[in-house]
Amino acid sequence: MKRFSIAFLLFIFALVVVHAQTTTGRLVGTVTEANGAVIPGATVVVIDSQTGKERTATSNAEGGFTVPLLDVGTYTVKVTSKGFKSTTTSITIQIGQEYSLGVQLQSAMLVKTSP
């Protein structure tokens, strides 16, 4: 039993050390429209400002998206969806950080007003 306890503690210690050595972060977020309704199927393109490397994600049925394993640095995030104006923002990812981004898209439909 003592061997098992020591092995278990060593295993937990190894997990903590491995987790502490992470060199990436991740982006999580939700895409909504102006009234707060979620937008499934939106395209999220994350572009590394230094290398130009792109990563793409699609929002799920709840409007959520995740882009894991992003290197530390500054990124441009462009979100598009049919029927909505696209939006672009800049974010900075730190080591081990989960950056949370709420994206609100505006309808692309033009509203005509009467004179």
NORLIN-V157581 format. One line per field, one symbol per residue. ss: DSSP state (H for helix, E for strand, - for the rest). Layout:
ss: ???
This chain:
ss: -HHHHHHHHHHHHHHHHHHH---EEEEEEEEEE----E----EEEEEE-----EEEEE-----EEEEEEEE-EEEEEEEE---E--EEEEEEE----EEEEEEEE-E--------
